[in-house]
């Protein structure tokens, strides 16, 4: 079952405030408030459909995903759009054409995702096309797009590598992947398999790749310039901007990789910071002399050390959050309180 989200704003005075919309739209808003929304979307001034992802989380996430690239006059394909937040954001960012796709949550009576998308699209009056198609059935009638959004989908697929190959075939320039990750400390490409509902109690969560695995998969399907960020709200998750070439990347990016928060995985500093691995041309070289003080190499080393420390802190925070959310932590709360009381009395 999806988590409960409160959608209790009133549509009183709807006809007066929104004379261009019919009572049918008002009734649909009231009806769909009772279903889980994944994205928080203000569909009309003062009327917000609250979702599992809050407005603040989406703002941070969108800053990491879309705000650092130029979408002017580009075509965009949003895979797994759900309520459509990122499809609408791409259109607002200047995309010439946006195609939104989904399947499971759009068909499910538990979510009624297609109806929520259509309601948001009509209220926002944003020109976005839609196609109901499962990623395993790609390409179907879909045309390749300049930019493809593959956000929160990879780990829900029983065969993610096969689908990634199909997604790559639909991508001209840039594929953006956001995903759950695991095995961060394993020093080789790998994915963990979650049988049943092992991950977050959700039996649609199948895989947890590590960053090395995602990078190697993206390179395997034809992306030669890959940048990485830790998710701003969930540090264990990763965001990848995978470009066909470095020249293509230069035509999109509005931000330069600093290898502290935005990592170029085709530089030594970037790879070492994220997973301690050399870039491809350096993987079989012998040990080199230490960098001379004050050189760019020394700066890169310091940046890598800073980023590694940041990664360790993020992973510790993720482990802490998982512990605090665990059943065992809740069940042992009385014991911890008793121990604290006894210590205080002593």
SERO-4910 file (N, C-alpha, C, O; in steps of 0.05 Angstrom, whole numbers):
BEGIN
 pado doro    nc1    nc2    nc3   cac1   cac2   cac3    cc1    cc2    cc3    oc1    oc2    oc3
  Unk    A     17    -24      0      0      0      0     17     25      0     38     26     14
  Unk    A     10     46    -16     25     71    -15     22     85     11      1     82     24
  Unk    A     41    102     19     38    118     43     16    137     41      8    146     19
  Unk    A      5    145     64    -17    164     64     -6    192     62     14    200     74
  Unk    A    -19    208     45    -11    236     41    -37    253     43    -57    247     31
  Unk    A    -35    274     59    -59    291     64    -63    310     40    -45    324     32
  Unk    A    -88    309     29    -96    327      8   -123    338     17   -144    328      8
  Unk    A   -123    358     34   -148    367     46   -155    396     40   -172    408     53
  Unk    A   -143    407     19   -150    435     12   -178    436      0   -186    417    -14
  Unk    A   -192    456      6   -220    458     -3   -222    470    -31   -205    487    -38
  Unk    A   -242    461    -46   -248    474    -72   -272    492    -70   -284    499    -91
  Unk    A   -278    501    -46   -300    520    -43   -294    546    -58   -272    556    -57
  Unk    A   -314    555    -72   -310    579    -89   -296    574   -115   -286    593   -127
  Unk    A   -294    548   -123   -279    541   -147   -289    555   -172   -274    566   -187
  Unk    A   -315    555   -175   -327    567   -199   -321    597   -201   -317    608   -223
  Unk    A   -321    611   -178   -315    639   -178   -285    644   -184   -279    662   -199
  Unk    A   -268    629   -171   -239    633   -174   -228    624   -201   -209    634   -211
  Unk    A   -241    603   -212   -231    591   -237   -254    588   -257   -263    566   -262
  Unk    A   -263    611   -268   -287    610   -285   -282    595   -311   -301    587   -324
  Unk    A   -256    592   -319   -250    578   -344   -251    547   -341   -248    533   -361
  Unk    A   -255    538   -317   -255    509   -312   -283    500   -304   -297    515   -289
  Unk    A   -292    477   -313   -319    468   -308   -321    455   -280   -301    449   -267
  Unk    A   -345    450   -271   -350    436   -246   -339    408   -248   -333    396   -227
  Unk    A   -337    397   -272   -327    370   -275   -298    369   -266   -289    349   -254
  Unk    A   -282    390   -271   -255    391   -262   -253    393   -232   -237    380   -219
  Unk    A   -271    409   -220   -272    412   -191   -278    384   -179   -265    377   -159
  Unk    A   -297    370   -190   -304    344   -179   -281    324   -182   -277    307   -164
  Unk    A   -267    326   -204   -244    308   -209   -222    314   -189   -209    295   -179
  Unk    A   -217    339   -183   -197    346   -162   -205    334   -136   -188    322   -122
  Unk    A   -230    337   -128   -239    326   -102   -236    296   -102   -229    284    -82
  Unk    A   -243    283   -124   -241    254   -126   -213    244   -124   -207    225   -109
  Unk    A   -195    256   -139   -167    246   -141   -150    254   -117   -128    244   -114
  Unk    A   -161    271   -100   -147    277    -75   -145    252    -57   -127    250    -41
  Unk    A   -163    234    -61   -163    210    -44   -143    189    -52   -142    168    -39
  Unk    A   -128    194    -73   -108    175    -82    -80    185    -78    -75    210    -76
  Unk    A    -61    166    -77    -33    174    -73    -21    188    -97    -23    178   -119
  Unk    A    -10    211    -93      6    226   -113     35    223   -105     43    226    -82
  Unk    A     52    217   -125     80    215   -119     93    243   -119    111    248   -103
  Unk    A     84    261   -136     95    288   -138     75    308   -126     51    305   -129
  Unk    A     86    327   -111     70    349   -102     68    370   -125     89    380   -134
  Unk    A     44    376   -134     41    394   -156     19    415   -150     -4    407   -143
  Unk    A     25    440   -153      5    461   -151     -9    463   -178      1    475   -196
  Unk    A    -32    450   -180    -45    448   -206    -60    473   -214    -63    479   -237
  Unk    A    -68    489   -194    -81    515   -198    -72    533   -175    -65    523   -153
  Unk    A    -72    559   -178    -64    577   -156    -80    571   -131   -104    573   -130
  Unk    A    -65    563   -110    -78    557    -84    -89    529    -81    -99    522    -60
  Unk    A    -87    513   -103    -96    485   -102    -72    467   -108    -63    465   -131
  Unk    A    -62    454    -87    -38    437    -90    -46    408    -83    -59    402    -63
  Unk    A    -38    390   -101    -41    361    -95    -15    352    -82      6    351    -95
  Unk    A    -17    346    -56      7    338    -41     15    310    -47     -2    292    -48
  Unk    A     41    306    -51     51    279    -58     71    269    -39     79    283    -20
  Unk    A     80    244    -44    100    232    -28    126    248    -28    140    249     -7
  Unk    A    132    261    -50    155    279    -52    145    307    -48    128    317    -63
  Unk    A    155    320    -27    145    347    -21    156    367    -42    173    361    -58
  Unk    A    144    391    -41    153    412    -59    182    419    -55    197    424    -74
  Unk    A    191    419    -30    220    425    -24    238    404    -35    259    410    -47
  Unk    A    231    379    -32    247    357    -42    249    358    -73    270    355    -84
  Unk    A    226    363    -85    226    364   -115    242    388   -125    255    386   -146
  Unk    A    241    410   -110    257    433   -119    287    427   -118    302    434   -136
  Unk    A    296    414    -96    324    406    -94    331    386   -116    352    388   -128
  Unk    A    314    367   -120    319    346   -139    320    357   -168    338    350   -183
  Unk    A    301    375   -174    300    387   -201    325    404   -205    335    406   -227
  Unk    A    335    417   -184    359    433   -186    383    415   -195    400    424   -210
  Unk    A    384    391   -185    406    373   -192    402    359   -219    421    351   -232
  Unk    A    377    356   -227    371    341   -251    368    358   -276    381    353   -296
  Unk    A    352    380   -274    347    396   -298    360    423   -299    367    433   -320
  Unk    A    364    435   -275    373    463   -275    401    467   -286    408    489   -294
  Unk    A    418    446   -286    445    450   -295    449    444   -325    472    443   -335
  Unk    A    427    439   -340    429    435   -369    411    454   -384    391    464   -373
  Unk    A    418    460   -408    403    477   -426    384    461   -443    392    445   -460
  Unk    A    358    463   -437    338    448   -452    325    464   -475    306    454   -487
  Unk    A    335    487   -480    323    504   -500    321    490   -527    342    481   -538
  Unk    A    297    488   -538    292    477   -564    299    448   -567    303    438   -589
  Unk    A    301    434   -544    307    405   -545    282    389   -544    260    399   -537
  Unk    A    284    363   -552    262    344   -548    268    327   -524    291    319   -520
  Unk    A    247    321   -508    251    307   -483    231    283   -481    208    286   -488
  Unk    A    241    261   -472    225    237   -466    227    232   -436    249    227   -426
  Unk    A    204    232   -422    204    227   -393    192    199   -388    168    195   -392
  Unk    A    209    180   -380    200    152   -376    193    149   -347    209    155   -329
  Unk    A    169    138   -342    160    135   -314    151    162   -302    159    168   -280
  Unk    A    136    177   -317    129    205   -310    111    207   -286    112    227   -271
  Unk    A     94    186   -281     74    185   -259     55    209   -261     39    210   -279
  Unk    A     57    228   -243     39    252   -243     49    273   -262     34    292   -268
  Unk    A     73    271   -273     82    288   -294    100    311   -286    106    329   -303
  Unk    A    109    312   -261    124    335   -252    148    342   -270    151    365   -278
  Unk    A    164    322   -277    188    328   -292    182    333   -322    197    348   -335
  Unk    A    161    322   -332    153    328   -359    145    358   -361    152    372   -379
  Unk    A    129    367   -341    121    395   -341    145    413   -336    146    434   -348
  Unk    A    163    405   -318    187    421   -313    204    424   -338    215    445   -343
  Unk    A    207    403   -353    223    404   -378    211    423   -398    225    438   -411
  Unk    A    184    422   -400    171    441   -419    175    470   -410    180    487   -426
  Unk    A    172    474   -384    176    501   -374    205    511   -377    210    535   -380
  Unk    A    223    492   -378    252    499   -381    259    504   -410    282    510   -416
  Unk    A    240    503   -428    245    511   -456    246    489   -476    252    494   -499
  Unk    A    240    464   -468    240    442   -487    220    447   -509    198    456   -504
  Unk    A    227    440   -533    210    444   -556    187    424   -556    164    430   -563
  Unk    A    193    399   -549    172    378   -548    179    359   -525    202    352   -521
  Unk    A    158    351   -510    161    333   -488    141    310   -491    117    315   -495
  Unk    A    151    286   -489    134    262   -489    136    249   -461    158    242   -452
  Unk    A    113    245   -448    112    232   -422    102    204   -425     81    200   -438
  Unk    A    115    185   -412    106    157   -414    104    145   -386    119    152   -368
  Unk    A     87    125   -383     85    109   -359     68     85   -365     56     83   -387
  Unk    A     66     66   -346     50     43   -351     37     33   -325     13     37   -321
  Unk    A     53     22   -307     41      8   -283     24     27   -267      0     21   -262
  Unk    A     35     50   -258     19     67   -240     -4     81   -256    -23     90   -244
  Unk    A     -1     83   -282    -22     95   -298    -46     76   -301    -68     84   -303
  Unk    A    -40     50   -301    -61     30   -304    -73     21   -277    -96     11   -277
  Unk    A    -59     25   -256    -66     14   -230    -90     29   -218    -90     54   -216
  Unk    A   -111     14   -210   -134     28   -196   -126     38   -168   -140     54   -156
  Unk    A   -103     28   -158    -94     37   -132    -83     66   -134    -85     81   -114
  Unk    A    -72     73   -157    -59     99   -160    -75    117   -180    -75    142   -176
  Unk    A    -88    105   -200   -101    121   -221    -83    143   -232    -91    166   -235
  Unk    A    -58    134   -237    -37    153   -245    -43    168   -271    -36    191   -273
  Unk    A    -55    154   -290    -61    168   -316    -80    191   -311    -78    212   -323
  Unk    A   -100    186   -294   -120    207   -289   -107    231   -274   -113    254   -280
  Unk    A    -89    225   -255    -76    247   -241    -58    263   -260    -58    288   -259
  Unk    A    -45    250   -279    -29    263   -299    -46    281   -316    -40    304   -321
  Unk    A    -68    270   -326    -86    285   -344    -98    309   -330   -101    330   -342
  Unk    A   -105    306   -304   -116    328   -289    -95    350   -287   -102    374   -291
  Unk    A    -71    343   -279    -50    363   -277    -44    377   -303    -41    401   -305
  Unk    A    -43    361   -325    -37    372   -351    -59    392   -360    -53    413   -370
  Unk    A    -84    385   -355   -106    403   -363   -106    429   -346   -109    450   -357
  Unk    A   -102    426   -320   -103    449   -303    -79    468   -308    -82    492   -308
  Unk    A    -56    456   -313    -32    472   -318    -31    483   -346    -16    502   -352
  Unk    A    -46    471   -364    -47    479   -392    -19    479   -404    -11    498   -418
  Unk    A     -4    457   -399     23    454   -410     21    434   -433     10    412   -430
  Unk    A     34    440   -455     33    424   -479     53    401   -477     76    404   -486
  Unk    A     44    379   -466     61    355   -463     45    332   -475     22    328   -468
  Unk    A     58    316   -492     45    292   -503     48    269   -484     65    269   -466
  Unk    A     32    248   -488     32    225   -469     29    199   -485     14    198   -505
  Unk    A     42    178   -476     40    152   -488     41    131   -465     60    131   -450
  Unk    A     21    114   -464     21     93   -444     36     69   -455     26     55   -473
  Unk    A     60     63   -444     76     41   -454     95     32   -432    107     48   -418
  Unk    A     98      6   -430    117     -6   -411    145     -4   -422    148     -9   -446
  Unk    A    165      2   -406    192      4   -417    202    -22   -430    219    -20   -448
  Unk    A    192    -45   -422    200    -70   -435    190    -72   -463    200    -88   -479
  Unk    A    170    -55   -470    159    -55   -497    170    -34   -515    161    -31   -538
  Unk    A    190    -19   -506    202      2   -522    215    -11   -548    224    -34   -547
  Unk    A    215      4   -570    207     32   -573    177     37   -579    168     59   -575
  Unk    A    163     16   -588    135     21   -595    133     43   -615    147     42   -636
  Unk    A    115     62   -611    112     85   -629    129    109   -622    127    130   -634
  Unk    A    147    106   -602    163    128   -592    185    135   -612    197    117   -625
  Unk    A    191    161   -615    213    170   -631    236    178   -613    232    185   -590
  Unk    A    261    175   -622    284    183   -606    282    213   -598    271    229   -613
  Unk    A    292    219   -574    292    246   -564    320    255   -558    338    239   -553
  Unk    A    324    282   -558    350    293   -551    358    285   -522    381    277   -517
  Unk    A    339    288   -504    344    283   -476    323    263   -466    299    266   -471
  Unk    A    332    242   -451    314    223   -439    317    223   -409    340    222   -399
  Unk    A    295    225   -395    294    224   -366    286    196   -357    265    186   -364
  Unk    A    303    183   -342    299    155   -332    302    156   -302    322    147   -291
  Unk    A    282    168   -289    284    175   -261    268    156   -243    244    154   -247
  Unk    A    282    143   -225    268    125   -206    256    101   -219    235     91   -209
  Unk    A    268     91   -241    256     69   -256    274     45   -256    265     22   -254
  Unk    A    300     49   -259    320     27   -263    316      4   -244    314    -19   -252
  Unk    A    314     10   -218    314    -11   -198    287    -25   -195    285    -45   -181
  Unk    A    267    -14   -208    240    -27   -208    237    -48   -231    216    -60   -233
  Unk    A    258    -51   -247    256    -69   -270    269    -96   -264    291    -97   -253
  Unk    A    256   -118   -270    267   -144   -265    291   -149   -284    309   -163   -277
  Unk    A    291   -136   -308    313   -138   -326    323   -110   -334    318   -102   -357
  Unk    A    336    -96   -316    342    -68   -321    363    -64   -344    362    -43   -357
  Unk    A    380    -83   -348    401    -79   -369    388    -80   -396    395    -65   -414
  Unk    A    370    -99   -401    356   -100   -426    341    -75   -432    342    -64   -454
  Unk    A    327    -64   -411    312    -39   -415    331    -16   -419    325      2   -436
  Unk    A    353    -15   -405    372      7   -409    382      7   -438    386     29   -449
  Unk    A    386    -15   -450    394    -16   -478    373     -4   -496    379     10   -515
  Unk    A    348    -10   -490    326      1   -505    323     32   -501    318     47   -520
  Unk    A    327     40   -476    326     69   -470    349     83   -484    345    105   -495
  Unk    A    373     72   -484    395     84   -498    390     88   -528    398    108   -540
  Unk    A    376     68   -540    370     70   -568    350     93   -574    348    102   -597
  Unk    A    336    103   -554    317    125   -557    330    152   -550    317    173   -551
  Unk    A    356    152   -543    370    176   -533    390    186   -554    409    171   -561
  Unk    A    386    210   -563    405    222   -582    430    233   -568    453    226   -575
  Unk    A    425    249   -547    448    264   -535    453    258   -506    476    252   -498
  Unk    A    432    258   -489    435    258   -460    414    240   -447    390    242   -452
  Unk    A    424    221   -431    407    204   -415    412    211   -385    434    210   -376
  Unk    A    390    219   -371    393    225   -343    380    203   -327    356    197   -330
  Unk    A    396    190   -310    387    168   -294    388    176   -264    408    185   -254
  Unk    A    366    171   -250    366    174   -221    356    148   -210    337    136   -219
  Unk    A    371    137   -189    364    111   -180    373    106   -151    391    119   -141
  Unk    A    360     86   -139    370     75   -114    396     61   -119    401     50   -141
  Unk    A    414     61    -99    440     48   -102    446     32    -76    434     36    -55
  Unk    A    465     14    -79    474     -3    -57    503    -11    -62    515     -4    -82
  Unk    A    515    -25    -43    542    -36    -47    563    -14    -52    581    -18    -68
  Unk    A    560      9    -40    578     31    -45    607     24    -38    626     34    -51
  Unk    A    611      7    -19    638      1    -10    651    -23    -25    674    -29    -20
  Unk    A    636    -35    -42    647    -58    -58    665    -47    -80    655    -31    -97
  Unk    A    691    -54    -81    709    -41   -101    708    -54   -128    729    -58   -141
  Unk    A    684    -59   -138    681    -69   -166    652    -65   -174    635    -63   -156
  Unk    A    646    -65   -200    618    -61   -208    600    -84   -199    608   -108   -202
  Unk    A    577    -77   -187    560    -98   -177    532    -88   -172    528    -63   -169
  Unk    A    513   -106   -171    485    -99   -163    476   -120   -143    483   -144   -145
  Unk    A    460   -112   -123    449   -130   -104    420   -135   -113    406   -117   -121
  Unk    A    411   -160   -110    384   -168   -117    367   -169    -92    375   -181    -72
  Unk    A    343   -157    -93    325   -157    -69    301   -176    -75    283   -168    -89
  Unk    A    301   -200    -64    278   -217    -68    254   -207    -52    257   -196    -30
  Unk    A    230   -212    -62    206   -204    -48    205   -174    -43    210   -159    -61
  Unk    A    197   -167    -19    194   -138    -12    217   -130      7    213   -114     25
  Unk    A    241   -140      2    263   -136     20    271   -106     21    278    -96     43
  Unk    A    269    -91     -1    276    -63     -1    252    -46      4    234    -44    -13
  Unk    A    251    -33     28    230    -14     35    202    -26     35    182    -12     32
  Unk    A    200    -53     38    174    -65     38    159    -64     12    134    -67     11
  Unk    A    173    -60    -10    161    -56    -36    170    -79    -55    194    -80    -62
  Unk    A    152    -96    -63    160   -119    -79    165   -111   -109    169   -129   -125
  Unk    A    163    -85   -115    171    -76   -142    200    -66   -143    209    -57   -164
  Unk    A    214    -67   -120    242    -59   -119    259    -84   -123    258   -102   -106
  Unk    A    274    -85   -144    289   -110   -151    319   -107   -147    332   -126   -138
  Unk    A    331    -84   -154    360    -82   -156    372    -58   -142    359    -37   -140
  Unk    A    396    -61   -132    411    -39   -121    439    -38   -132    457    -51   -121
  Unk    A    444    -24   -155    470    -22   -167    488     -4   -151    478     14   -137
  Unk    A    514     -7   -153    533     13   -142    541     32   -165    537     26   -188
  Unk    A    553     55   -158    560     74   -179    579     63   -200    576     71   -224
  Unk    A    598     46   -193    615     34   -214    599     19   -234    604     20   -258
  Unk    A    579      4   -224    562    -12   -242    547      6   -261    546      1   -285
  Unk    A    534     27   -251    519     45   -268    537     58   -289    529     60   -312
  Unk    A    561     67   -281    579     80   -300    586     60   -322    585     67   -346
  Unk    A    594     36   -315    602     16   -335    579      9   -353    583      4   -377
  Unk    A    555      7   -342    531      1   -359    526     24   -379    521     20   -402
  Unk    A    528     49   -369    524     72   -386    545     73   -408    538     80   -431
  Unk    A    569     68   -402    590     67   -422    585     45   -442    589     48   -466
  Unk    A    576     22   -432    570     -1   -450    549      5   -471    550     -5   -493
  Unk    A    529     21   -463    508     28   -482    513     53   -498    495     64   -511
  Unk    A    538     64   -496    545     85   -515    548    113   -505    549    132   -521
  Unk    A    550    117   -478    553    143   -468    582    147   -458    591    134   -440
  Unk    A    596    166   -471    625    169   -467    633    190   -446    656    192   -438
  Unk    A    613    206   -438    619    227   -418    598    227   -397    575    234   -403
  Unk    A    605    218   -373    585    214   -352    592    231   -328    615    231   -318
  Unk    A    572    245   -317    575    261   -293    557    250   -271    536    239   -277
  Unk    A    565    253   -246    551    241   -224    547    261   -202    563    278   -196
  Unk    A    523    258   -189    517    273   -165    503    255   -145    489    236   -152
  Unk    A    508    260   -119    493    246    -99    466    261    -97    464    285    -99
  Unk    A    445    245    -93    418    257    -91    418    277    -67    428    271    -46
  Unk    A    408    302    -72    410    322    -51    393    316    -26    399    327     -5
  Unk    A    374    299    -28    357    293     -5    361    264      5    357    259     29
  Unk    A    370    246    -12    375    218     -4    402    210    -14    405    200    -36
  Unk    A    423    215      2    451    213     -8    458    185    -18    477    183    -35
  Unk    A    444    164    -10    450    138    -21    442    134    -50    452    116    -63
  Unk    A    424    151    -59    416    150    -87    435    166   -105    449    183    -95
  Unk    A    434    160   -131    453    174   -149    439    186   -173    418    176   -181
  Unk    A    450    208   -183    440    221   -207    463    221   -228    484    231   -222
  Unk    A    457    211   -252    477    209   -273    468    225   -297    445    222   -307
  Unk    A    486    243   -307    481    256   -333    500    243   -353    525    248   -352
  Unk    A    490    227   -370    506    211   -389    503    222   -417    482    221   -429
  Unk    A    525    233   -427    525    246   -454    539    227   -474    556    211   -466
  Unk    A    531    230   -499    543    213   -520    573    219   -522    589    201   -525
  Unk    A    580    245   -521    609    253   -524    614    277   -506    595    290   -496
  Unk    A    639    284   -502    646    308   -487    637    333   -502    629    352   -489
  Unk    A    638    333   -528    629    356   -543    599    361   -540    590    383   -537
  Unk    A    584    339   -539    555    341   -534    550    353   -506    533    370   -503
  Unk    A    565    343   -487    562    353   -459    567    383   -458    553    397   -444
  Unk    A    587    392   -472    594    421   -472    571    438   -482    568    461   -474
  Unk    A    555    427   -500    532    442   -511    508    443   -493    489    458   -498
  Unk    A    508    427   -472    485    426   -453    491    438   -426    474    452   -415
  Unk    A    514    432   -415    519    438   -387    522    468   -382    534    483   -396
  Unk    A    509    476   -360    511    504   -350    528    505   -325    531    526   -313
  Unk    A    540    482   -318    556    480   -294    581    463   -300    580    444   -315
  Unk    A    604    471   -288    629    456   -292    632    437   -269    627    444   -246
  Unk    A    642    413   -275    647    393   -254    669    403   -235    690    412   -244
  Unk    A    663    402   -209    683    410   -189    695    385   -174    713    388   -159
  Unk    A    683    362   -180    691    337   -167    689    338   -137    703    323   -122
  Unk    A    671    355   -127    665    357    -99    635    351    -95    627    334    -78
  Unk    A    618    364   -111    589    358   -111    580    348   -138    560    334   -140
  Unk    A    594    356   -159    587    349   -187    612    336   -199    632    349   -205
  Unk    A    611    309   -203    635    294   -209    636    286   -239    617    275   -250
  Unk    A    659    291   -251    665    281   -278    678    254   -275    700    252   -266
  Unk    A    663    233   -282    673    206   -279    693    197   -299    701    174   -300
  Unk    A    702    216   -316    723    210   -335    748    226   -329    765    231   -346
  Unk    A    750    234   -303    775    246   -293    784    229   -269    768    216   -256
  Unk    A    810    231   -264    821    216   -241    808    225   -215    800    209   -198
  Unk    A    806    251   -211    795    262   -186    766    253   -183    757    246   -161
  Unk    A    750    254   -205    722    246   -203    718    217   -195    702    211   -178
  Unk    A    733    200   -208    730    171   -202    740    164   -174    727    149   -160
  Unk    A    762    176   -167    772    170   -140    753    180   -119    750    167    -98
  Unk    A    741    203   -124    723    214   -104    698    197   -101    687    194    -78
  Unk    A    688    186   -122    663    171   -121    667    142   -114    653    131    -97
  Unk    A    687    129   -126    692    101   -120    721     92   -121    727     68   -124
  Unk    A    739    111   -120    768    104   -118    779     89   -142    795     72   -139
  Unk    A    769     97   -166    777     83   -190    789    103   -210    779    125   -212
  Unk    A    810     95   -224    823    112   -244    806    114   -269    790     96   -275
  Unk    A    809    135   -285    796    136   -311    806    115   -330    828    103   -324
  Unk    A    792    108   -352    799     85   -369    828     85   -378    840     64   -377
  Unk    A    839    107   -386    866    107   -397    887    103   -376    911     97   -383
  Unk    A    880    104   -351    900    102   -330    897     76   -314    912     72   -295
  Unk    A    879     58   -322    873     35   -305    895     15   -304    897     -1   -285
  Unk    A    913     15   -324    934     -5   -325    962      8   -322    982     -5   -328
  Unk    A    963     32   -311    988     45   -308   1001     38   -281    987     29   -263
  Unk    A   1027     41   -279   1041     36   -254   1039     60   -236   1029     81   -244
  Unk    A   1049     57   -211   1048     79   -192   1064    103   -202   1085    100   -215
  Unk    A   1054    127   -196   1067    151   -205   1077    167   -181   1070    161   -158
  Unk    A   1094    186   -186   1106    202   -165   1084    219   -152   1065    226   -166
  Unk    A   1087    226   -127   1066    243   -114   1066    271   -127   1087    280   -137
  Unk    A   1043    284   -127   1041    310   -140   1058    331   -126   1062    331   -101
  Unk    A   1069    349   -142   1085    371   -131   1067    391   -117   1045    396   -126
  Unk    A   1076    402    -94   1059    422    -80   1050    444    -98   1065    455   -113
  Unk    A   1024    452    -95   1014    475   -110   1005    468   -138    997    487   -152
  Unk    A   1007    443   -147   1000    437   -175    970    430   -176    957    426   -156
  Unk    A    960    429   -201    932    421   -205    927    393   -195    906    387   -185
  Unk    A    948    376   -197    945    348   -188    940    348   -158    924    332   -148
  Unk    A    955    364   -143    951    365   -114    923    375   -107    910    365    -89
  Unk    A    914    395   -122    887    405   -118    866    383   -123    847    380   -107
  Unk    A    870    368   -144    852    346   -150    852    325   -128    831    314   -121
  Unk    A    876    320   -117    877    300    -95    862    310    -71    848    295    -58
  Unk    A    865    336    -64    850    347    -41    820    347    -46    805    341    -28
  Unk    A    812    353    -71    784    352    -78    773    324    -75    751    320    -64
  Unk    A    789    304    -84    780    276    -81    777    268    -52    758    254    -45
  Unk    A    796    277    -35    795    270     -7    771    283      6    757    270     22
  Unk    A    765    308     -1    742    322     10    716    307      2    698    303     18
  Unk    A    715    299    -24    691    286    -34    687    258    -21    665    250    -15
  Unk    A    710    244    -17    708    218     -4    697    221     25    681    205     33
  Unk    A    706    242     39    696    246     66    667    253     65    651    244     82
  Unk    A    659    269     46    630    276     43    614    250     37    592    247     48
  Unk    A    625    232     21    610    208     15    607    190     40    586    179     44
  Unk    A    628    188     56    627    173     80    606    184     99    591    169    112
  Unk    A    605    211    101    585    224    119    557    218    109    539    213    124
  Unk    A    553    220     82    527    215     70    518    186     75    495    181     81
  Unk    A    537    167     72    530    139     77    523    134    106    504    119    112
  Unk    A    538    147    124    531    144    153    504    156    159    488    144    175
  Unk    A    497    178    146    471    190    150    449    172    140    428    170    152
  Unk    A    454    159    117    434    140    105    430    117    124    408    108    128
  Unk    A    453    106    135    450     83    154    435     92    179    418     77    189
  Unk    A    441    116    188    426    127    212    396    129    207    380    120    223
  Unk    A    389    140    183    361    143    177    347    116    175    324    113    183
  Unk    A    361     96    163    349     69    161    345     57    188    325     44    193
  Unk    A    365     61    207    362     51    234    338     63    248    322     49    261
  Unk    A    336     90    246    315    104    260    287     96    249    267     98    264
  Unk    A    286     87    224    260     80    212    254     50    216    233     41    209
  Unk    A    273     35    228    270      6    230    250     -2    252    246     13    271
  Unk    A    239    -25    249    221    -36    270    236    -41    296    225    -36    317
  Unk    A    260    -52    293    275    -58    317    281    -34    334    280    -35    359
  Unk    A    286    -11    321    291     14    336    267     23    351    268     31    374
  Unk    A    243     20    338    218     28    352    212     10    375    203     19    396
  Unk    A    217    -17    371    210    -36    392    228    -34    416    220    -40    439
  Unk    A    253    -25    412    271    -23    434    271      4    447    287     10    466
  Unk    A    253     22    439    251     49    451    247     48    481    260     63    496
  Unk    A    228     31    491    224     30    520    249     22    535    255     33    557
  Unk    A    264      3    524    289     -6    537    309     17    538    323     20    559
  Unk    A    312     32    517    331     54    517    323     75    537    340     87    551
  Unk    A    297     80    539    287    100    559    293     90    587    301    106    604
  Unk    A    290     64    592    295     54    619    324     56    626    331     63    649
  Unk    A    341     49    607    370     51    612    378     80    618    395     85    635
  Unk    A    367     98    602    373    126    607    364    136    634    379    151    648
  Unk    A    341    126    643    331    134    669    348    123    691    354    137    711
  Unk    A    357     97    688    374     85    709    401     99    710    412    104    732
  Unk    A    412    107    687    438    122    687    435    148    702    453    157    716
  Unk    A    412    161    697    407    187    709    405    184    740    415    201    755
  Unk    A    391    163    748    388    159    777    414    152    790    418    159    813
  Unk    A    431    138    775    457    130    787    475    154    790    498    152    800
***
